[in-house]
Amino acid sequence: MLCKAECIPPAVSGSLRCQSIEATGLHLQQPVLPVGSGDTEVMDGAPQDVEGFSLQSELRRVGPQTLRTLHSYYLRKHPEVRRMSCVEGLRADSSQFTLEGEPFCILGGSIHYFRVPRAHWEDRLLRMKACGLNTLTTYVPWNLHEPEKGTFNFQDQLDLKAFINLAAETGLWVILRPGPYICAEWDLGGLPSWLLQDKDMQLRTTYPGFVNAVNLYFDTLVAVIKPFMFEEGGPIIAVQVENEYGSYAKDESYMPFVRNCLQSRGIKELLLTSDNWEGLSYEGMEGVLKTINLQRLSFGAIQHLAEMQPQKPLMVMEYWSGWFDVWGEHHHVFHAEDMLAVVSELLERGVSINLYMFHGEPALAS
């Protein structure tokens, strides 16, 4: 089965079968899913009046797609209604992802807001959408957001809320990768250097000094991102737990700790891990979906992932569309023909994919 984009942007184009949502005069920030061409039912639990519109009259005037969008808008404004409704976020309960109860294939791309000048954010996200992708993925760099212990910065170039809002306005869902370690070819993998002032520090473990620092950081970070979760009417449909920890694996209690850091602060969206072939061997966690990172389909990598998680959706969280260069070594070139063959096979097999990177990766590593 060929994967295809299932997400329709808030500003629905005139090429769709239903009248443009712009006709309602609303500016929406919630991506929505299409409904079947014969669907004429109002969604269960839908309010009877949305910002002055009667759903019944809107159904007759503009059709079910616009009503679904209005319903999503209402739920974003009234999260207490969402909690009582049957609308579901991203689920991994079978061999295919579902979103709002419908089959969904993640066609993602990575853009790091902290690497792209803010003035160019909109342009890059529009290019992503124009390429047919439906999901933005981004890391969150702890060392930039807390450059000094207890001093936080989520302004200007680091305005994560603005970046997520812009993604929603563009019609993209979001998978957030908050670390605390992110790798990303970034200094210390995004961990703040002030952690090393503790001469006994043990990074990426349950060492008390590291645990305390992570807890304080997540107190602030989760308060920033939680209003943008799908459950709250926002575009974030999944959150990644740490990053490629299977390749490090120094403390078996560490990954459950990070998972609890998210869940105990109210994050209820689908949780994911991301590892290369070797890292997949690290023991998984209940309720957390494993995904794989790769560039070439060799050694049966996808089949290996499928066997580890029977009847679960398959996803390549990082499809390496390029590779960084190292000082003094040869320049890496990944030919388009090679990329096309791999991506085509993944999509034909129904595997969700995230292009790492879509835009903005550094070119050099030491």
Secondary structure, DSSP 8 states (H G I E B T S, - for coil): -------B-SS--TTSSS--GGGGT------B----TT-----TT--SEETTEEHHHHHHHH-HHHHHHHHHHHHHH-HHHHHHS-----B-SSSS-EETTEE---EEEEE-TTTS-GGGHHHHHHHHHHTT--EEEEE--HHHH-SBTTB---SGGG-HHHHHHHHHHHT-EEEEE--S---TT-GGGG--GGGGGSTT--TTS--HHHHHHHHHHHHHHHHHHGGGBGGGTSSEEEEE-SSSGGGT---TTHHHHHHHHHHTTT--SEEEEEE-TGGGGS---TTEEEEEEESS--TTHHHHHHHHSTTS--EEEEEESS--EETTS------HHHHHHHHHHHHHTT-EEEEEEEE---SEE-
